[in-house]
Amino acid sequence: MAEEGQVIGVHTVEEWTQHLEKGKESKKLVVVDFTASWCGPCRIMAPIFAELAKKMTEVIFLKVDVDELRTVSEDMGIEAMPTFLFLKDGKEVDKIVGARKDDLQLKIEKHAPATASASA
């Protein structure tokens, strides 16, 4: 398992299921970055996503390559990259399509517990 404060790369359907279960059990917000190696905006968002993961350790940050885990991407209805899904108790509570870094932080703060706002 990855340490807190890291983006966890998900490479198998089994790992995907395990992380969703972990999110349910811990009652944590799970934010998933659906990305692709060939996607320019995805590369722009990757360091921003990693920085948020460092700051917001009570949120689970996952990264899924849509080409590698096509079944998961299709199951979750991903049609464009990057897409960020926000999951609570295994259910989608929000979604961002596109490289919208300001929206990303705002939505994480909106859905994560009150303690999630980065303490100065």
NUFI-615181 format. One record per atom (N, C-alpha, C, O): residue in one letter; y negated, z negated, x. Coordinates in steps of 0.001 Angstrom, whole numbers, plus 524288, in hexadecimal, padded with zeros to 5 digits. Layout:
BEGIN
AYZX;...
! end
This chain:
BEGIN
M804AD8000080341;M800008000080000;M7FB17800008036B;M7FB067FDB6807A5;A7F7228028280194;A7F245802CB8048E;A7EF387FDB080405;A7F0017FAA780060;E7EBD07FCE1807AB;E7E86C7F84F80789;E7E42C7F91280375;E7E30C7FD76801DC;E7E1D07F4BB801C9;E7DD3D7F5227FE63;E7D8F17F7EE8015C;E7D8A67F7A180627;G7D59E7FAA57FE7E;G7D1497FD408010B;G7D2B08028B80347;G7CFB4804C480653;Q7D73380497801CC;Q7D8C3809B9803AC;Q7D9EA80D517FF0D;Q7DB3180B917FAC2;V7D96C8126080015;V7DB2C816417FC4D;V7E0F1817327FD6D;V7E2728184A801DC;I7E41E816C27F965;I7E9C4817567FA03;I7EB5181CE67F894;I7EA7E81E9A7F428;G7ED8781FB07FC45;G7EF79824F37FB39;G7F4A1824967F84A;G7F832821D27F9F4;V7F5078275D7F3F1;V7F9CD827547F0D0;V7FC8B82C8F7F1A0;V7FA54830B17F092;H8017382C547F388;H8041B831287F508;H809008324D7F1DC;H80B3A8368A7F24F;T80AB982E8B7EEA0;T80F5B82F757EB61;T80E5382D5C7E5E2;T80AE882A137E514;V8115682F507E226;V810DA82D6A7DCC3;V812448279D7DC8D;V80FFA824A67D988;E81615826017DFCE;E817A8820807DFF4;E8130D81D147E1A7;E81207819047DF4B;E8104681EC07E5C5;E80BBE81BC47E797;E8079981B767E352;E80540817597E27B;W806B781FC67E0A8;W802E381FFF7DC67;W8044281BDE7D84C;W800E7818D77D6A7;T8093081BC67D6AB;T80AF58180B7D2B3;T80A4D812727D4A1;T8088980F0F7D1B5;Q80BB7811787D98A;Q80B3D80C327DBCC;Q8059280A5A7DBBD;Q8047D805E67DA49;H801FE80DB57DD4B;H7FC7980C247DD85;H7FA4080B3A7D816;H7F717807AD7D758;L7FBDB80E627D444;L7FA0480D797CEF1;L7FC0D808407CCEB;L7F931805587CA5E;E800FC807107CE0D;E803478020A7CC75;E800607FD887CF15;E7FF327F9967CC99;K7FF3D7FE287D41D;K7FC6A7FA167D702;K7F70E7F9297D488;K7F5517F4B47D40A;G7F47A7FD637D2FF;G7EF647FCED7D06D;G7EFCE7F9FC7CB46;G7EC777F6C17CA0C;K7F3E87FB187C83D;K7F4B77F85E7C343;K7F5B67F2927C422;K7F35D7EF3D7C196;E7F9407F16D7C7CA;E7FAB87EBFC7C8D3;E7F6177E8C87CAC2;E7F5657E44A7C932;S7F2F27EB1D7CE27;S7EE977E83B7D07D;S7E9B17E87A7CD1A;S7E5C37E5FE7CE54;K7E9EA7EB797C8D5;K7E56C7EC397C550;K7E0C17EE987C829;K7DC457EDBD7C6A8;K7E1DA7F1977CC4D;K7DDA27F4057CF50;K7DC6F7F9707CD39;K7DFC17FC0D7CAEF;L7D79A7FB087CE14;L7D610800647CCFE;L7D883803DD7D12E;L7D85F802967D5D0;V7DABF808417CF86;V7DCEF80C137D330;V7D989810FA7D2DA;V7D8E7813397CEA5;V7D75F8129E7D745;V7D436817647D776;V7D74181B5E7DAA9;V7D8B081A5C7DF24;V7D83A81FEE7D84B;V7DB64823EB7DADF;V7D80A828B07DC06;V7D57782AD47D892;D7D82182A4D7E0F4;D7D57782F0C7E2AA;D7D989833677E2D2;D7DCE9833817E63E;F7D92C837037DF0F;F7DC9683B9F7DF20;F7D9CC83FBC7E263;F7D5888417C7E106;T7DC3E841437E6B4;T7D9A9844717EAAA;T7DD37848DE7EC6E;T7E1B88493B7EAC7;A7DB2784C397EFCB;A7DE498506A7F223;A7DC118518A7F784;A7D759851327F85E;S7DF84852E47FB23;S7DDD9853C880092;S7D9FD85851800FE;S7D6B68586380482;W7DA5B85C147FD73;W7D706860BB7FDB2;W7D1D8860167FABF;W7CEB6863BA7FA84;C7D0F785B7A7F883;C7CC7185A9B7F516;C7C7D68585D7F82E;C7C818853F07FA09;G7C3A685B667F8BB;G7BF03859BA7FBA2;G7BC7D854C97F981;G7BBA5851167FC75;P7BB3C8549E7F461;P7B8DF84FE07F230;P7BC5B84B0B7F2E4;P7BA63846AE7F35C;C7C18B84BD27F2F8;C7C5258476D7F3D8;C7C44E8451B7F93F;C7C464840587F9EE;R7C37E848827FD12;R7C2A1846A280271;R7BD80843A7802D5;R7BD1083FF0805DC;I7B9A3845437FFCC;I7B49C8427E7FFBA;I7B54E83D0A7FD5C;I7B2F6839447FF35;M7B88683CA37F947;M7B936837AE7F680;M7BCD1833E27F957;M7BC6D82F2B7F879;A7C04D835C47FCB2;A7C437832607FF2D;A7C1D382DB680210;A7C38F8294F80133;P7BDE482E7D8057A;P7BBB5829EA8082F;P7B8CC826378047E;P7B8A5821808056E;I7B6848284C8005B;I7B3C28250C7FC7F;I7B7BD821A57F99D;I7B6DE81CFD7F8C6;F7BC11824057F823;F7C04F8213A7F574;F7C27181CEA7F901;F7C3648188C7F73C;A7C32F81E297FE03;A7C52E81A55801CB;A7C159815D38027C;A7C2F58115380305;E7BC51817018027A;E7B850812F480314;E7B85D80F487FE5A;E7B7E680A897FEF9;L7B8EC8116C7F9B3;L7B93B80E347F4F6;L7BE0D80AB07F526;L7BDDD8062B7F387;A7C26080CD17F727;A7C736809BE7F787;A7C66A8050D7FB21;A7C87C800D57FA1E;K7C36D805C97FF52;K7C26280176802F7;K7BF1E7FD3980053;K7BFFE7F89180124;K7BB547FEE77FD25;K7B7BA7FB2D7FAB2;K7BA2C7F86C7F602;K7B9197F3D57F512;M7BD687FB277F31B;M7BF637F91E7EE1F;M7C53B7F8167EE81;M7C86B7FB077EC6E;T7C6907F3DE7F12F;T7CC0A7F2CC7F261;T7CF377F1197EDA1;T7D4037F0ED7EDE5;E7CC9E7EFD57E947;E7CF8B7EE427E4A1;E7D0F87F2EB7E130;E7D30E7F2437DCE8;V7CFD57F79C7E317;V7D13B7FC6D7E057;V7D55A7FF3E7E39D;V7D5137FF3A7E86A;I7D929801A77E107;I7DD2B804AE7E3C9;I7DB5B80A607E3FC;I7DA6B80CCA7DFEF;F7DADE80C7A7E8B3;F7D921811DF7E97F;F7DDC4815337EB36;F7E0308141F7EF39;L7DEFD819367E830;L7E35981CA97E96E;L7E14E822337EA42;L7DD59823C57E806;K7E421825207ED8A;K7E2CD82A9F7EE6C;K7E7BC82DD17ED82;K7EBD882CB97EFC1;V7E745831C77EA2F;V7EBAF835287E8E9;V7EA2E83ACC7EA1B;V7E64783CC37E819;D7ED4C83D667ED66;D7EC86842F37EE79;D7EF28845FC7EA09;D7F3E0845877E93A;V7EC1B8490E7E730;V7EE2584BB97E28E;V7F26384FAF7E3D9;V7F5C1850CA7E099;D7F23D851D37E894;D7F64D855947EA18;D7FB5F852C57EB84;D7FFA7854C67EAA3;E7FACC84E1E7EDB6;E7FF5D84B187EF4F;E8020C848817EAA1;E806D88485C7EA51;L7FEE98467B7E705;L8010D843C57E269;L7FF69846977DD6E;L7FCB28446F7DA19;R8011A84B607DD0A;R7FF9C84EB37D8A0;R8012484C4F7D358;R7FE3284CA67CF90;T805CD849E27D321;T80793847AC7CE1B;T803F4843507CC4A;T8029E843067C7AE;V8025883FE37CFED;V7FECA83B9F7CE87;V7F99683DDD7CCBC;V7F76B83C287C8CC;S7F794841AE7CF9D;S7F2938441E7CE41;S7F2CA8468E7C8D1;S7EF29846007C5B6;E7F718849437C7B9;E7F7B084BB47C28F;E7F8348478D7BE53;E7F5DD848057BA26;D7FB458437B7BF67;D7FBF083F487BB8C;D7F6BB83CBA7BA34;D7F5D983B2B7B5BD;M7F34783C4C7BE16;M7EE3D839B57BD4A;M7EA0683D877BB6D;M7E58B83BFB7BA9F;G7EB708427B7BABE;G7E7C6846547B89C;G7E376847F57BC5F;G7DF1A849227BAB9;I7E4AF848057C16B;I7E0BF8496E7C559;I7E03084F5F7C58B;I7E403852387C62F;E7DB4B8512E7C4F8;E7DA54856D27C4EC;E7D6848588D7C922;E7D62D85D367CA42;A7D3A4854ED7CB7F;A7CFCA856497CF85;A7CFB2851FC7D3A1;A7D10584D7F7D287;M7CE1D853697D862;M7CDBF84F967DC8A;M7C82984F587DE91;M7C577853527DEB0;P7C66084AAF7E02D;P7C944845CB7DF78;P7C8C5843CD7D9DF;P7C4DA844B87D73E;T7CCCC841127D821;T7CC8E83E317D336;T7CDD58388A7D47E;T7D1A08376D7D73B;F7CAA9835047D282;F7CB9082F6C7D347;F7CD1182D117CE0A;F7CA1982D547CA44;L7D1AE82AC67CDDA;L7D3798282A7C91A;L7D3048224C7C9CB;L7D40C820357CDFF;F7D17881FB17C5A5;F7D0F7819FE7C59D;F7D50E817EC7C1D7;F7D4EC819187BD2E;L7D8B0814D67C3E3;L7DD0B812F37C0C4;L7DD0480CFF7C078;L7DC4580A4F7C462;K7DDD880B037BBBF;K7DE85805627BAED;K7E365804BE7B7A4;K7E40C8076B7B3B3;D7E6D2801397B93C;D7EBC88005D7B678;D7EEBB8057A7B5C7;D7F15F806467B1D6;G7EE46808F97B9A8;G7F11280DEA7B980;G7EEB8812037B5F0;G7F0DF816477B568;K7EA4B810C67B37A;K7E7D18147E7AFE5;K7E29E816567B220;K7DFC6813617B4A3;E7E17881B497B123;E7DC8481D887B2F3;E7D80381B3B7AFD2;E7D7FB81B747AB04;V7D424818FB7B2A0;V7CF8F816D77AFFD;V7CAA481A0F7B124;V7C6AB819877AE7C;D7CAFB81D667B526;D7C679820AA7B671;D7C82F824F87BA2A;D7CC8C824F07BC30;K7C49C828B47BB08;K7C5F382D367BE45;K7C0E682FB37C037;K7BD06830037BD62;I7C104831757C518;I7BCA9834867C743;I7BF048397D7C97F;I7C2C78394C7CC7B;V7BCC783DF47C809;V7BE77842E57CA52;V7BA04844DF7CDB5;V7B5A08458A7CBDD;G7BB2E845CE7D2AD;G7B737847C67D641;G7B586843AF7DA34;G7B6DD83F177D9C0;A7B2908456C7DE12;A7B0D58420D7E25C;A7ABD283F3C7E0CA;A7A7928409E7E28E;R7AC5A83B477DD77;R7A7CA838667DB7F;R7A7FD832D27DD93;R7A9BD82F3B7DAE5;K7A6258322A7E274;K7A6DF82D257E52A;K7A411828A47E281;K7A6238244D7E268;D79F67829847E056;D79C98825377DDCA;D79F80823697D8EB;D79FF881EBB7D7ED;D7A171827267D5E6;D7A471825D67D135;D7A957822C07D29D;D7AAE981F2F7CFCC;L7ABBB8242D7D702;L7B095821AD7D8A2;L7AFC981BCA7D950;L7B2C2818B07D727;Q7ABDF81A457DC3B;Q7AAEF814AD7DD13;Q7A979811FA7D7F5;Q7AB5A80DAE7D6E4;L7A62B8146C7D4CC;L7A4888120D7CFDD;L7A9278111F7CC3D;L7A98880D017C9C8;K7ACAC814F07CBE7;K7B12A814537C866;K7B4F2810307CA68;K7B74580D547C751;I7B59780FD97CF9A;I7B8F480BBF7D1B6;I7B6AA806707D049;I7B97B802F17CE91;E7B18F805DB7D100;E7AF05800E27CFBF;E7AF677FFB57C9EC;E7AFEE7FB307C85F;K7AF24803C07C6BA;K7AF788030E7C10C;K7B4E08010E7BF65;K7B54B7FDAA7BC03;H7B8F8803287C1C9;H7BE45801E77C001;H7C0F27FD847C305;H7C4A27FB227C10F;A7BF217FC707C7C3;A7C1837F8407CACF;A7BF5D7F3017C8DE;A7BB577F2D97C63D;P7C2067EEC47CA26;P7BFFF7E99E7C898;P7BA917E8B17CAD2;P7B8F47EB597CE7D;A7B7CE7E5037C8A9;A7B26F7E3DC7CA4B;A7B20C7E2CF7D022;A7AE037E3DC7D288;T7B6367E0BD7D270;T7B62D7DF8B7D808;T7B6347E47F7DB56;T7B5907E4437E019;A7B6F37E8F67D8D2;A7B78B7EDD77DBC5;A7B2777EFCE7DE29;A7B2977F2C67E1F0;S7AE057EE377DC0C;S7A93E7F03E7DE56;S7A8E17EE4E7E3F2;S7A9B77E9B47E511;A7A7A27F1DB7E75E;A7A7A47F0B17ED00;A7A3D27EC3E7EE17;A79F2A7ECAF7ECF8;S7A5C67E8087F03D;S7A2647E3A17F162;S79F6E7E4A17F66E;S7A1B27E6527FA52;A79A6D7E3977F658;A7970E7E4CA7FADB;A797DD7E0E97FF44;A795597E15680358;
! end
